[in-house]
Amino acid sequence: MKIRFFPICTMLSIGLLVLFALSGCSKPTGKTTADADVDYYTCTMHPSVHSKDPGKCPICSMDLVPVMKKASNETKAKEAPSTMTGANGSMGSMQMPSPDQDTGKSHEFTVPVERQQQIGVTFATVTKRPIRHLIRSVGVLESDTSKTYDYVARVDGYVQELKVNSPGQEVSQGQPLITIYSPDLRSTEQELINLLNDRDRHGANRVSNDQLIDASKRRLKLWNVSDQEIAEIEQSRKPSDQLILRSPFDGVVGEVMSRPGMNVKTGDKLVTVLDLSHLWVWAEFYENEVGLLKQGQQIDVSLPVFPNQTFQGQIAVINPIIDAAKRTARVRIDIPNAKGQLRPGMYANVETKIDEGEGLTIPVQAALPTGERMLVFLDRGQGKLLPRYVQVGRSFTTFDGQQEGNYYQVVNGLQEGDRIVTSANFLIDAESQVQGALKDWEGEEPAALPR
């Protein structure tokens, strides 16, 4: 078998011919028309990133998106004023549609429908619904101070007998609580008896004598001597050195500070009686909620100890002073306790519903806070979005039995039926920043709703 060897010059000639043929068949290199329209590439999450070539964001590794040149956009807008589609029918990366009717400026921008689906954009419609604010707080049950009676010694003496000996002991109206021995009491009662006897013997100075008798009776009343005991003194004409303190109403003993045989001086606290048929709930509400409350307003009170019961209370006092640290105001709620179930010191949950009629509403997640105002994005169809500042009122919560919804009341800026973005707002906002939709627009105010 013979092996043929070709000369080196022959092989080089063949290689050059092959390269020439391939270069002749290939298309000329250079930027395409689409590449020529691109001003730069940037990241939707980091608009400060600028690149001349497509690729990944050096900060978050997201795909860079193209930003078209203004001249190219204006030319394409003239050629296709309504929509701009590619060969496959999809929206372009950016277009500048017709100017906004209110301002005369073009603020619309485009996020292709495919990209909206990728980043999870959802929409909701501005609708009218009942506006009901649900305000909740917690509080502590306290006894009604107007129905709390503190027995204080009004005469010097000694504790002779203690009829009640522990807090929580139930007492009825007129029941003896404590007996005090007092020589001063005996001398005052003897003075009253002498005046009564003198009146019976001398009828001439009856008017002046009656005045002295009334003054002596008032002194005994100030010492907690009951009218019944004074009547007994008038009938028996026998003085006593024992002062019996009785319960002024049906209730419970709150505190016992005296002991049998203890010496008491005027002003010493002896025993406390509480009337628990009516209690207070002190709750704290935030300052933005206080304006929705008013005196006489009904409020629901529930307690962890009675999970299946709801008690009806009424707002009695709204403290006008706001706590500087907590930004809350204290509110007193009066609640009846005829059955004696409720006790001071219990924790309570309070809640009230305020109906403000019907109004336009949007989901809370649809509004993007920008400082003093809220920003929403209106859906114009075919991937076009329009940023708009709106004014919202209070947020409120609704519950349809299955799920809870949080909404804002729309004051102005939107109309019923408008379709707005409700999710991926931050990504949409970044997209609008990239495309310059919010540039030179920060000072505009939301348009008022028609009345």
VMD Tcl script that draws the C-alpha trace (Angstrom):
set ca {
  {0.00 0.00 0.00}
  {1.38 3.37 -1.03}
  {0.89 6.57 0.98}
  {0.59 9.82 -0.93}
  {1.89 13.05 0.59}
  {0.44 16.36 -0.56}
  {2.66 19.36 -0.65}
  {2.24 21.86 2.21}
  {1.38 24.70 -0.13}
  {-1.50 22.69 -1.54}
  {-3.01 22.11 1.96}
  {-2.75 25.79 2.85}
  {-4.54 26.75 -0.33}
  {-7.44 24.41 0.43}
  {-7.84 25.83 3.99}
  {-7.99 29.40 2.75}
  {-10.68 28.46 0.23}
  {-12.83 26.89 3.00}
  {-12.58 29.96 5.26}
  {-13.46 32.27 2.38}
  {-16.52 30.19 1.55}
  {-17.76 30.20 5.17}
  {-17.31 33.94 5.56}
  {-19.24 34.51 2.39}
  {-22.23 32.46 3.59}
  {-22.46 34.04 7.09}
  {-24.48 37.19 7.82}
  {-22.66 40.42 8.47}
  {-21.92 41.12 12.11}
  {-23.01 44.23 13.98}
  {-25.79 45.47 16.20}
  {-29.35 44.64 15.25}
  {-32.11 47.21 14.99}
  {-33.43 46.20 18.41}
  {-29.98 46.59 19.97}
  {-29.62 50.03 18.42}
  {-32.85 51.15 20.12}
  {-31.57 50.14 23.57}
  {-30.09 53.01 25.55}
  {-28.76 50.78 28.35}
  {-29.62 47.78 30.47}
  {-30.55 48.09 34.13}
  {-31.99 46.13 37.07}
  {-35.58 46.64 38.17}
  {-34.57 46.25 41.80}
  {-31.45 48.43 41.52}
  {-32.06 51.20 38.94}
  {-28.60 52.63 39.66}
  {-27.06 49.69 37.76}
  {-26.34 50.66 34.11}
  {-24.79 48.33 31.56}
  {-24.25 48.56 27.83}
  {-24.67 44.79 27.44}
  {-27.39 42.43 28.73}
  {-26.55 40.16 31.60}
  {-27.07 39.74 35.33}
  {-27.33 42.39 38.02}
  {-24.07 42.43 40.02}
  {-26.06 43.08 43.21}
  {-29.02 40.66 43.12}
  {-28.21 38.52 40.03}
  {-31.56 39.33 38.38}
  {-31.73 39.60 34.57}
  {-31.07 43.11 33.34}
  {-33.89 44.70 31.35}
  {-33.45 47.07 28.38}
  {-34.25 50.76 28.57}
  {-35.10 52.18 25.18}
  {-33.87 55.46 23.82}
  {-36.33 58.33 23.93}
  {-35.98 59.11 20.24}
  {-36.77 55.52 19.35}
  {-39.79 55.50 21.61}
  {-41.18 58.68 20.11}
  {-40.74 57.29 16.58}
  {-42.48 54.05 17.50}
  {-45.26 55.92 19.26}
  {-45.95 57.86 16.06}
  {-45.88 54.68 13.97}
  {-48.15 52.76 16.38}
  {-50.00 55.17 18.70}
  {-52.28 52.57 20.26}
  {-50.10 49.52 20.88}
  {-46.63 48.33 19.96}
  {-46.23 44.62 19.38}
  {-43.42 42.51 18.10}
  {-43.46 39.83 15.49}
  {-44.76 37.31 17.97}
  {-47.57 39.62 19.24}
  {-45.95 40.33 22.64}
  {-45.50 43.79 24.14}
  {-42.16 45.53 23.89}
  {-39.96 46.25 26.91}
  {-41.03 49.92 27.06}
  {-43.33 52.30 25.23}
  {-44.63 55.79 25.77}
  {-48.40 55.83 25.10}
  {-50.71 58.80 24.83}
  {-50.36 61.54 27.48}
  {-52.39 61.47 30.66}
  {-55.67 63.33 30.21}
  {-55.45 65.19 33.50}
  {-51.90 66.52 33.37}
  {-51.04 66.49 29.69}
  {-47.90 64.48 30.48}
  {-47.15 60.89 29.65}
  {-46.75 58.84 32.84}
  {-47.84 55.44 31.60}
  {-45.28 52.69 31.39}
  {-45.38 49.12 30.18}
  {-44.61 45.87 31.95}
  {-45.27 43.02 29.51}
  {-48.03 40.65 30.55}
  {-45.56 37.76 30.56}
  {-43.33 39.58 33.03}
  {-46.30 40.51 35.20}
  {-47.14 36.83 35.45}
  {-43.54 36.01 36.32}
  {-43.36 38.45 39.23}
  {-46.86 37.54 40.50}
  {-48.85 40.69 39.75}
  {-52.53 40.51 40.74}
  {-55.31 43.05 40.34}
  {-58.44 44.20 42.17}
  {-61.32 46.50 41.26}
  {-62.19 49.66 43.19}
  {-65.62 48.91 44.62}
  {-68.12 50.35 47.05}
  {-68.64 48.49 50.29}
  {-69.92 49.22 53.80}
  {-67.27 50.95 55.89}
  {-67.27 49.53 59.38}
  {-64.41 50.25 61.73}
  {-63.70 47.64 64.38}
  {-61.83 49.11 67.35}
  {-60.38 46.81 69.97}
  {-58.55 47.30 73.23}
  {-57.93 45.63 76.57}
  {-58.69 46.85 80.05}
  {-59.00 45.95 83.71}
  {-62.16 45.81 85.80}
  {-62.27 48.20 88.73}
  {-64.83 48.97 91.39}
  {-66.97 52.07 91.04}
  {-65.39 54.64 93.35}
  {-68.76 56.36 93.77}
  {-70.03 53.11 95.29}
  {-67.10 52.50 97.59}
  {-67.55 53.53 101.22}
  {-64.62 53.97 103.62}
  {-65.55 54.06 107.31}
  {-63.23 56.49 109.06}
  {-63.24 57.09 112.82}
  {-64.94 60.41 113.57}
  {-64.61 60.08 117.31}
  {-61.84 58.83 119.58}
  {-62.37 55.46 121.23}
  {-61.56 51.75 121.17}
  {-62.67 48.89 118.95}
  {-64.99 46.89 121.17}
  {-66.29 44.31 118.69}
  {-65.53 43.45 115.07}
  {-68.54 42.04 113.22}
  {-66.64 41.41 109.95}
  {-63.09 40.14 109.83}
  {-62.02 39.46 106.23}
  {-62.17 41.07 102.77}
  {-64.75 39.59 100.39}
  {-67.31 38.93 103.12}
  {-70.80 39.74 101.86}
  {-72.84 42.24 103.86}
  {-76.34 43.65 103.52}
  {-77.58 47.18 104.04}
  {-77.83 48.09 107.74}
  {-75.77 45.11 108.90}
  {-73.43 45.94 111.86}
  {-69.76 46.03 110.87}
  {-67.89 47.28 113.93}
  {-68.66 48.52 117.47}
  {-66.61 51.33 119.00}
  {-66.53 52.33 122.70}
  {-66.34 56.13 123.03}
  {-66.82 58.26 126.20}
  {-67.23 61.32 123.94}
  {-70.25 59.69 122.33}
  {-71.88 59.18 125.70}
  {-71.46 62.83 126.71}
  {-72.97 64.05 123.43}
  {-75.95 61.74 123.75}
  {-76.43 62.87 127.36}
  {-76.44 66.46 126.13}
  {-79.23 65.60 123.68}
  {-81.25 63.90 126.44}
  {-80.90 66.96 128.70}
  {-82.19 69.22 125.94}
  {-85.12 66.93 125.31}
  {-86.01 66.86 129.04}
  {-85.70 70.62 129.31}
  {-88.03 71.09 126.36}
  {-90.60 68.84 127.99}
  {-90.45 70.81 131.26}
  {-90.41 74.34 129.81}
  {-92.56 74.94 126.78}
  {-92.05 78.75 126.70}
  {-88.66 78.71 124.96}
  {-89.60 75.91 122.65}
  {-88.18 77.51 119.45}
  {-84.68 78.13 120.80}
  {-84.65 74.73 122.48}
  {-85.55 72.97 119.24}
  {-82.59 74.63 117.52}
  {-80.22 73.27 120.16}
  {-81.76 69.81 119.83}
  {-81.33 69.84 116.04}
  {-77.69 70.88 116.40}
  {-77.05 68.00 118.84}
  {-78.67 65.51 116.43}
  {-76.53 66.74 113.53}
  {-73.40 66.20 115.59}
  {-74.40 62.60 116.29}
  {-75.11 62.02 112.59}
  {-71.65 63.29 111.72}
  {-70.31 60.62 114.07}
  {-72.14 57.94 111.95}
  {-75.02 57.52 114.43}
  {-78.04 56.43 112.40}
  {-81.46 58.10 112.48}
  {-82.90 54.93 113.94}
  {-80.49 55.04 116.88}
  {-81.20 58.72 117.48}
  {-84.93 57.95 117.55}
  {-84.28 55.22 120.13}
  {-82.38 57.72 122.29}
  {-85.31 60.15 122.13}
  {-87.67 57.41 123.22}
  {-85.58 55.69 125.94}
  {-83.75 58.81 127.21}
  {-80.75 56.58 127.98}
  {-77.25 57.50 126.69}
  {-74.88 54.91 125.26}
  {-71.11 54.80 124.95}
  {-71.15 52.32 122.05}
  {-71.06 53.47 118.42}
  {-72.24 50.82 115.94}
  {-71.11 51.30 112.33}
  {-73.45 49.67 109.79}
  {-73.14 48.85 106.10}
  {-74.62 51.65 103.93}
  {-75.65 49.22 101.12}
  {-75.54 45.62 99.97}
  {-72.02 44.69 98.99}
  {-68.81 43.05 100.09}
  {-66.10 43.98 102.53}
  {-63.15 45.42 100.66}
  {-60.62 45.89 103.43}
  {-60.50 45.59 107.23}
  {-57.90 47.78 108.95}
  {-59.03 47.51 112.59}
  {-58.64 44.87 115.29}
  {-60.61 44.26 118.51}
  {-59.25 46.36 121.39}
  {-57.36 48.69 119.05}
  {-57.23 52.35 119.97}
  {-58.65 54.58 117.21}
  {-58.26 58.28 116.70}
  {-60.29 60.65 114.59}
  {-59.36 60.08 110.96}
  {-58.25 56.44 111.28}
  {-59.52 54.17 108.49}
  {-61.52 51.26 109.90}
  {-63.26 49.24 107.19}
  {-64.15 49.53 103.47}
  {-67.38 48.34 101.86}
  {-67.76 47.86 98.08}
  {-70.90 47.84 95.98}
  {-70.07 45.56 93.01}
  {-73.42 45.83 91.25}
  {-71.80 48.29 88.87}
  {-68.17 48.17 87.70}
  {-65.76 50.19 85.58}
  {-63.49 49.06 82.77}
  {-60.53 51.32 82.11}
  {-59.19 50.74 78.59}
  {-56.64 52.59 76.47}
  {-57.25 53.57 72.84}
  {-54.78 55.07 70.37}
  {-55.13 58.74 69.57}
  {-56.26 58.05 65.99}
  {-59.13 55.95 67.39}
  {-60.34 58.35 70.06}
  {-62.06 60.53 67.46}
  {-64.40 57.63 66.62}
  {-65.55 57.25 70.22}
  {-68.16 59.28 72.06}
  {-69.86 59.28 75.44}
  {-72.89 57.01 75.70}
  {-71.62 54.74 72.92}
  {-72.35 51.03 73.43}
  {-69.35 48.73 73.60}
  {-68.93 44.95 73.92}
  {-66.93 43.57 76.84}
  {-65.68 39.98 76.97}
  {-63.54 38.27 79.56}
  {-61.23 35.24 79.26}
  {-62.90 33.72 82.33}
  {-66.28 33.76 80.53}
  {-65.34 32.82 76.93}
  {-68.91 32.31 75.74}
  {-70.43 35.48 77.17}
  {-70.46 39.08 76.03}
  {-71.36 41.91 78.39}
  {-72.75 45.25 77.25}
  {-71.01 48.36 78.49}
  {-71.31 52.08 77.84}
  {-68.60 54.69 77.41}
  {-68.90 57.12 80.32}
  {-65.64 59.11 80.27}
  {-63.04 59.81 77.56}
  {-59.92 61.29 79.08}
  {-58.94 64.32 76.96}
  {-55.26 63.92 77.86}
  {-53.10 61.78 75.54}
  {-50.25 59.83 77.11}
  {-47.09 61.33 75.63}
  {-45.18 58.04 75.61}
  {-47.83 55.52 74.56}
  {-49.95 57.92 72.43}
  {-53.12 56.56 74.01}
  {-56.08 57.97 75.92}
  {-57.85 56.25 78.80}
  {-61.55 55.52 78.38}
  {-63.90 54.51 81.19}
  {-66.60 51.99 80.31}
  {-69.46 51.41 82.77}
  {-70.76 47.86 82.90}
  {-73.62 46.48 85.06}
  {-72.90 43.50 87.28}
  {-76.29 42.56 88.72}
  {-75.45 38.85 89.00}
  {-72.09 39.49 90.64}
  {-70.16 37.47 88.04}
  {-67.59 40.16 87.37}
  {-64.92 41.03 89.88}
  {-62.44 43.88 90.15}
  {-59.01 43.04 88.79}
  {-60.21 40.84 85.92}
  {-58.80 41.44 82.45}
  {-61.33 42.41 79.80}
  {-61.36 42.68 76.00}
  {-63.40 45.57 74.67}
  {-64.53 46.08 71.11}
  {-66.88 48.39 69.28}
  {-68.09 48.57 65.68}
  {-68.57 51.95 64.02}
  {-70.66 52.15 60.87}
  {-69.74 55.03 58.55}
  {-72.02 54.11 55.65}
  {-70.78 53.10 52.21}
  {-67.76 54.29 50.26}
  {-65.07 53.43 47.75}
  {-62.50 50.98 49.05}
  {-59.24 49.37 47.96}
  {-57.24 46.53 49.56}
  {-54.59 47.75 51.98}
  {-51.84 45.93 50.07}
  {-52.71 47.87 46.90}
  {-51.53 51.20 48.34}
  {-47.78 51.80 48.40}
  {-46.75 54.33 51.10}
  {-44.44 57.05 49.74}
  {-44.26 59.27 52.80}
  {-47.19 61.68 52.99}
  {-49.18 60.02 50.19}
  {-50.20 56.62 48.89}
  {-49.28 55.38 45.41}
  {-51.33 52.92 43.36}
  {-50.89 51.56 39.85}
  {-53.88 51.52 37.50}
  {-54.17 48.79 34.90}
  {-54.66 50.22 31.41}
  {-54.68 46.84 29.68}
  {-52.15 45.09 27.45}
  {-49.42 45.50 30.05}
  {-49.77 49.29 30.38}
  {-49.81 50.74 33.90}
  {-50.42 54.25 35.18}
  {-49.08 55.45 38.56}
  {-51.42 57.61 40.60}
  {-51.30 59.19 44.02}
  {-54.49 58.71 46.03}
  {-55.77 59.96 49.35}
  {-57.06 57.28 51.68}
  {-58.91 57.41 54.97}
  {-58.84 54.97 57.84}
  {-58.18 51.30 57.32}
  {-60.83 48.82 58.42}
  {-61.28 45.07 58.55}
  {-64.11 42.93 57.23}
  {-64.87 39.28 57.90}
  {-67.23 37.27 55.72}
  {-67.19 34.14 57.87}
  {-64.28 32.55 56.04}
  {-61.53 35.09 55.60}
  {-60.58 38.51 56.83}
  {-60.00 41.46 54.51}
  {-58.20 44.73 55.20}
  {-59.26 47.81 53.24}
  {-58.65 51.53 52.93}
  {-61.42 54.02 52.39}
  {-60.63 56.06 49.26}
  {-61.09 59.79 49.78}
  {-60.06 60.87 46.27}
  {-57.88 59.83 43.36}
  {-59.86 56.79 42.15}
  {-63.28 55.99 40.77}
  {-65.50 52.97 41.07}
  {-64.50 50.28 38.58}
  {-60.81 51.25 38.33}
  {-58.53 48.20 38.17}
  {-55.40 48.47 40.30}
  {-52.37 46.34 41.15}
  {-52.64 44.54 44.50}
  {-49.42 42.51 44.67}
  {-45.77 42.86 43.60}
  {-46.19 46.63 44.01}
  {-42.54 47.16 44.91}
  {-41.40 45.41 41.75}
  {-43.85 47.44 39.67}
  {-42.63 50.61 41.40}
  {-39.05 49.68 40.54}
  {-40.11 49.09 36.93}
  {-41.73 52.55 36.82}
  {-38.56 54.10 38.24}
  {-36.49 52.39 35.55}
  {-38.75 53.65 32.81}
  {-38.96 57.16 34.28}
  {-42.72 57.11 34.73}
  {-42.57 59.01 38.04}
  {-39.97 61.54 36.92}
  {-41.13 65.20 37.15}
  {-44.40 64.01 38.69}
  {-43.69 63.95 42.43}
  {-45.49 67.23 43.11}
  {-48.82 66.35 41.57}
  {-51.86 65.96 43.79}
  {-54.53 63.28 43.36}
  {-57.52 64.31 41.34}
  {-60.69 64.78 43.38}
  {-63.54 62.40 42.84}
  {-66.62 63.81 41.10}
  {-69.45 64.63 43.46}
}
mol new
graphics top color blue
foreach p $ca { graphics top sphere $p radius 0.5 }
foreach p [lrange $ca 0 end-1] q [lrange $ca 1 end] { graphics top cylinder $p $q radius 0.2 }
display resetview
